[in-house]
């Protein structure tokens, strides 16, 4: 007799998974999320949390230009959100657009983004980190 505190192990399901489930099980999580969030955004285009997640996924997938559209949409939706502007600045930096990256980063700071330590470490900003305007921006606001 099994110990009363132990749960029995479920027996394996004798039926094989459906072809659709088998296909989903083989797909990478990132691809699934990209498709899923895209479907959500087609129905609810102003879902900020989904926009944020989709922008991250697009970056991870290397789809920087597609992610730019999502970041821009998020900034339009939340114009006073410093993190949305920070992420847009990162996107511009990744796309090697230093003027837009620095202008947008300044705006994010003016709106209240204050994680200066992270800014100096964030790999997304590598393309502007040696720019004298980046260092001046830190000096202007990190006080």
C-alpha positions as CSV (number, residue, x, y, z in Angstrom):
1,X,0.0,0.0,0.0
2,X,1.5,3.4,-0.9
3,X,2.3,5.9,1.8
4,X,-0.7,8.2,2.4
5,X,1.3,11.4,1.7
6,X,2.5,10.2,-1.7
7,X,0.5,10.9,-4.8
8,X,0.4,8.1,-7.3
9,X,2.2,8.8,-10.6
10,X,-0.2,9.3,-13.5
11,X,-0.1,6.5,-16.0
12,X,1.1,7.5,-19.4
13,X,-1.6,8.6,-21.8
14,X,-2.0,5.8,-24.4
15,X,-3.3,8.2,-27.0
16,X,-0.7,10.1,-29.0
17,X,-1.0,13.9,-29.1
18,X,-2.9,15.4,-32.0
19,X,-0.9,16.6,-35.0
20,X,-1.6,20.3,-33.9
21,X,-0.2,19.6,-30.4
22,X,2.7,17.7,-31.8
23,X,3.5,20.6,-34.1
24,X,3.3,23.1,-31.2
25,X,5.6,21.0,-29.0
26,X,8.3,21.1,-31.7
27,X,8.2,24.9,-32.1
28,X,10.5,27.1,-30.2
29,X,8.9,29.1,-27.4
30,X,10.0,32.4,-29.0
31,X,8.2,31.6,-32.3
32,X,5.1,30.6,-30.4
33,X,5.1,33.8,-28.4
34,X,5.7,36.0,-31.5
35,X,2.7,34.4,-33.2
36,X,0.5,34.5,-30.2
37,X,1.2,38.1,-29.2
38,X,0.8,39.1,-32.9
39,X,-2.7,37.6,-32.8
40,X,-3.5,39.4,-29.5
41,X,-2.3,42.7,-30.9
42,X,-4.5,42.3,-34.1
43,X,-7.5,42.2,-31.7
44,X,-6.3,44.6,-29.0
45,X,-3.7,46.9,-30.6
46,X,-3.2,49.0,-27.6
47,X,-2.4,46.3,-25.1
48,X,0.8,47.8,-23.6
49,X,2.1,44.8,-21.7
50,X,1.8,42.7,-24.8
51,X,3.5,45.4,-26.9
52,X,6.4,45.4,-24.5
53,X,6.7,41.6,-24.5
54,X,6.4,41.6,-28.3
55,X,9.1,44.2,-28.7
56,X,11.5,42.1,-26.5
57,X,10.7,39.0,-28.5
58,X,11.3,40.7,-31.8
59,X,14.7,41.9,-30.6
60,X,15.6,38.5,-29.4
61,X,14.7,37.1,-32.8
62,X,16.8,39.8,-34.5
63,X,13.8,41.5,-36.1
64,X,14.9,45.0,-35.1
65,X,13.0,47.0,-37.7
66,X,9.8,45.2,-36.8
67,X,10.5,45.8,-33.2
68,X,11.0,49.5,-33.9
69,X,7.3,49.8,-35.1
70,X,6.2,48.1,-31.9
71,X,8.3,50.4,-29.7
72,X,7.1,53.5,-31.6
73,X,3.5,52.3,-31.1
74,X,4.1,51.8,-27.3
75,X,5.5,55.4,-27.1
76,X,2.5,56.8,-28.9
77,X,0.2,54.8,-26.5
78,X,2.2,55.9,-23.4
79,X,3.9,59.2,-24.2
80,X,4.7,59.9,-20.5
81,X,6.2,56.4,-19.8
82,X,10.0,56.8,-19.3
83,X,10.7,53.1,-19.8
84,X,8.9,53.0,-23.2
85,X,11.1,55.9,-24.3
86,X,14.2,54.2,-22.9
87,X,13.4,51.0,-24.9
88,X,12.8,53.1,-28.0
89,X,16.2,54.7,-27.5
90,X,17.8,51.2,-27.2
91,X,16.1,50.2,-30.4
92,X,17.5,53.2,-32.2
93,X,21.0,52.4,-30.8
94,X,20.7,48.8,-32.0
95,X,19.7,50.1,-35.5
96,X,22.8,52.4,-35.5
97,X,20.8,55.6,-35.4
98,X,22.8,57.5,-32.8
99,X,21.1,60.9,-33.1
100,X,17.6,59.4,-32.6
101,X,18.9,57.1,-29.8
102,X,20.5,60.0,-27.9
103,X,17.5,62.3,-28.3
104,X,15.1,59.6,-27.2
105,X,17.3,58.6,-24.3
106,X,17.4,62.3,-23.1
107,X,13.6,62.4,-23.3
108,X,13.4,59.1,-21.3
109,X,15.6,60.7,-18.6
110,X,13.6,63.9,-18.6
111,X,10.4,61.8,-18.1
112,X,12.0,60.2,-15.1
113,X,14.2,57.2,-16.2
114,X,16.9,57.1,-13.6
115,X,18.7,53.8,-13.8
116,X,22.0,55.3,-14.8
117,X,24.0,52.3,-13.7
118,X,22.0,50.0,-16.0
119,X,22.4,52.5,-18.8
120,X,26.2,52.2,-18.6
121,X,25.9,48.4,-18.7
122,X,23.0,47.8,-21.2
123,X,24.4,46.1,-24.3
124,X,21.7,47.6,-26.4
125,X,23.4,51.0,-26.0
126,X,26.8,49.8,-27.0
127,X,26.7,51.7,-30.2
128,X,26.4,55.1,-28.5
129,X,28.3,54.5,-25.2
130,X,31.5,56.0,-26.6
131,X,29.7,59.0,-28.1
132,X,30.7,62.1,-26.1
133,X,27.0,63.1,-26.1
134,X,26.2,59.9,-24.1
135,X,28.8,60.7,-21.5
136,X,27.5,64.3,-21.3
137,X,24.0,63.1,-20.9
138,X,25.1,61.0,-17.9
139,X,26.9,64.0,-16.4
140,X,24.0,66.3,-16.9
141,X,21.5,64.0,-15.2
142,X,23.3,61.6,-12.9
143,X,24.0,64.3,-10.3
